[in-house]
Amino acid sequence: MPYMGDHSNLIDNGLLLRVDLHRLFDRFLISVNPDDLSLAISKNIHDAYYQSLSGRSLSITVTNLTRQFLKRHYDTFMKVCK
């Protein structure tokens, strides 16, 4: 969930990413599958390095709330990719 003040400033709503990956995430060009925590990369990214990240799993601790936030982002990502 995008940061919208104190009510969205939750530890469960945080995902630490490098600046390049963060920008792609914010633009729905990459996402995280909430079911298996694998990276999903948009077909609109043609860079071989970023495409090589597709399917890689993240090693993070996930709460139910975190999964809800990831699902919300992933669902939007899937709509944008079509």
C-alpha positions in Angstrom: 0.0 0.0 0.0 1.5 3.4 -0.9 2.6 5.6 2.0 -0.3 7.9 2.9 0.7 9.1 6.3 0.9 7.6 9.7 -2.0 5.2 9.2 -0.1 3.4 6.4 3.3 3.6 8.2 3.2 -0.1 9.3 6.0 -2.6 9.5 3.8 -5.1 7.6 3.6 -2.6 4.8 7.3 -2.3 4.2 9.5 -4.0 1.6 13.1 -2.9 1.5 14.2 -2.6 -2.1 17.1 -1.1 -4.0 16.1 2.3 -5.5 15.9 0.9 -9.1 13.7 -2.0 -8.0 11.6 0.3 -5.8 10.9 2.5 -8.8 9.9 -0.4 -10.9 7.7 -1.7 -8.1 6.0 1.6 -7.7 5.3 1.7 -11.5 3.9 -1.9 -11.4 6.6 -3.2 -13.6 7.7 -5.7 -11.0 5.7 -7.3 -8.2 5.8 -10.2 -5.7 3.5 -13.1 -6.0 1.9 -13.3 -2.5 1.4 -17.1 -2.8 5.1 -18.2 -3.2 6.9 -14.8 -2.8 8.4 -15.1 -6.2 9.3 -12.0 -8.3 7.1 -11.2 -11.3 8.6 -9.0 -14.0 6.5 -7.2 -16.6 7.0 -8.1 -20.3 7.4 -4.4 -20.8 10.8 -4.6 -19.3 13.3 -5.7 -22.0 16.5 -5.5 -19.9 18.0 -9.0 -19.6 19.2 -8.4 -16.0 15.7 -7.6 -14.7 14.1 -10.5 -16.7 16.6 -12.8 -15.1 15.0 -12.0 -11.7 11.7 -13.4 -12.8 10.6 -16.3 -10.6 13.2 -15.8 -8.0 11.9 -16.2 -4.4 12.3 -13.6 -1.7 13.6 -14.6 1.7 11.4 -12.5 3.9 9.1 -13.0 6.9 5.5 -12.6 5.9 2.5 -11.9 8.1 -1.1 -12.2 6.9 -1.3 -8.4 6.7 1.9 -8.3 4.6 0.4 -11.0 2.3 -2.7 -8.8 1.9 -0.6 -5.8 0.9 1.4 -7.9 -1.6 -1.8 -9.4 -3.0 -3.2 -5.9 -3.6 -0.1 -4.8 -5.5 0.2 -8.1 -7.4 -3.4 -8.0 -8.5 -2.9 -4.5 -9.9 0.4 -5.6 -11.5 -1.5 -8.4 -13.3 -4.2 -6.0 -14.6 -1.5 -3.6 -15.9 0.5 -6.4 -17.6 -2.4 -7.6 -19.7 
